[in-house]
């Protein structure tokens, strides 16, 4: 039951829930995307992403100086079922919808800027 307790503990933090929600919306996000949308520091984003990484919820990929994250839940696993339930719950929440809209706006603005320095990652 230790792994189940860790799993539920990972979902007990609002920032981690928000990060998971963002990663459910897009296949892969850069740390700077998460920072920008959630309006949190790089250290806070990285700390929560590392937590999720060590539990197996996310995987990372380095692209130059930037780190990109994506969900790494195996289909049909207990985690996948919990993630689906979480998505069903969050989908009806106004705050979650606002967060998704903020992500779309962030990515659109980022896409308009071809300047790599516009990314906040370092």
VMD Tcl script that draws the C-alpha trace (Angstrom):
set ca {
  {0.00 0.00 0.00}
  {3.00 2.28 0.19}
  {2.94 3.07 -3.54}
  {-0.79 3.84 -3.41}
  {-0.23 6.20 -0.48}
  {2.52 7.98 -2.46}
  {0.24 8.19 -5.46}
  {-2.54 9.88 -3.49}
  {-0.02 12.11 -1.73}
  {1.18 13.30 -5.14}
  {-2.38 14.33 -5.99}
  {-2.86 16.15 -2.68}
  {-0.89 19.21 -3.80}
  {-2.68 21.90 -5.81}
  {0.39 22.83 -7.86}
  {0.95 19.21 -8.88}
  {-2.73 18.89 -9.82}
  {-2.42 21.98 -11.99}
  {0.74 20.65 -13.64}
  {-0.95 17.33 -14.39}
  {-3.98 19.17 -15.80}
  {-1.72 21.19 -18.11}
  {0.09 18.05 -19.24}
  {-3.25 16.39 -19.96}
  {-4.07 19.33 -22.23}
  {-0.83 19.20 -24.24}
  {1.37 16.29 -25.16}
  {4.54 18.02 -23.96}
  {5.35 21.26 -22.18}
  {8.56 23.10 -21.42}
  {9.24 24.13 -17.83}
  {8.91 27.74 -18.96}
  {5.39 27.01 -20.19}
  {4.41 25.62 -16.79}
  {6.07 28.54 -15.03}
  {4.37 31.10 -17.24}
  {0.89 29.64 -17.06}
  {0.94 28.87 -13.34}
  {2.91 32.02 -12.51}
  {5.37 30.14 -10.32}
  {9.14 30.22 -10.03}
  {11.45 27.86 -11.87}
  {12.51 26.22 -8.62}
  {8.90 25.54 -7.58}
  {8.00 24.14 -11.01}
  {11.11 21.96 -11.07}
  {10.55 20.68 -7.53}
  {7.01 19.55 -8.32}
  {8.00 18.10 -11.69}
  {10.82 16.12 -10.04}
  {8.33 14.79 -7.51}
  {6.02 13.65 -10.30}
  {9.00 12.27 -12.23}
  {10.20 10.12 -9.32}
  {6.69 8.70 -8.92}
  {6.59 7.83 -12.62}
  {3.81 10.27 -13.54}
  {5.97 12.27 -15.98}
  {9.05 11.81 -18.08}
  {11.46 14.48 -19.22}
  {13.40 15.32 -22.36}
  {16.20 17.84 -22.66}
  {16.25 20.15 -25.66}
  {19.34 22.35 -25.38}
  {19.00 24.20 -22.09}
  {15.25 23.55 -21.89}
  {13.54 20.64 -20.17}
  {10.30 19.32 -21.60}
  {7.86 17.15 -19.70}
  {5.07 14.79 -20.70}
  {2.83 12.30 -18.94}
  {4.28 8.80 -18.73}
  {1.34 6.79 -17.45}
  {0.91 3.33 -18.94}
  {-2.52 2.81 -20.54}
  {-4.75 0.60 -18.42}
  {-2.65 1.11 -15.29}
  {-4.21 2.17 -11.98}
  {-2.56 5.56 -12.48}
  {-4.20 5.93 -15.92}
  {-7.59 5.22 -14.38}
  {-6.96 7.78 -11.65}
  {-5.76 10.32 -14.19}
  {-8.95 9.81 -16.22}
  {-11.05 10.29 -13.10}
  {-9.07 13.41 -12.24}
  {-9.63 14.78 -15.76}
  {-13.36 14.09 -15.49}
  {-13.52 15.95 -12.18}
  {-11.40 18.91 -13.29}
  {-13.12 19.30 -16.66}
  {-16.19 20.79 -14.94}
  {-14.21 23.18 -12.72}
  {-14.14 26.83 -13.84}
  {-10.61 27.27 -12.49}
  {-9.38 24.31 -14.53}
  {-11.01 25.69 -17.67}
  {-9.43 29.10 -17.03}
  {-6.06 27.42 -16.62}
  {-6.48 25.63 -19.94}
  {-7.39 28.92 -21.63}
  {-4.35 30.60 -20.07}
  {-2.19 27.77 -21.45}
  {-3.60 28.29 -24.96}
  {-2.97 32.04 -24.72}
  {0.56 31.46 -23.41}
  {1.41 29.03 -26.20}
  {-0.09 31.32 -28.85}
  {1.95 34.28 -27.59}
  {5.06 32.12 -27.37}
  {4.50 30.88 -30.92}
  {4.36 34.44 -32.22}
  {7.77 35.14 -30.72}
  {10.49 33.39 -32.68}
  {13.10 34.73 -30.24}
  {14.49 31.79 -28.22}
  {15.35 34.26 -25.47}
  {11.61 34.74 -24.93}
  {11.57 31.38 -23.18}
  {12.06 31.80 -19.45}
  {13.95 28.55 -19.00}
  {17.62 28.55 -18.25}
}
mol new
graphics top color blue
foreach p $ca { graphics top sphere $p radius 0.5 }
foreach p [lrange $ca 0 end-1] q [lrange $ca 1 end] { graphics top cylinder $p $q radius 0.2 }
display resetview
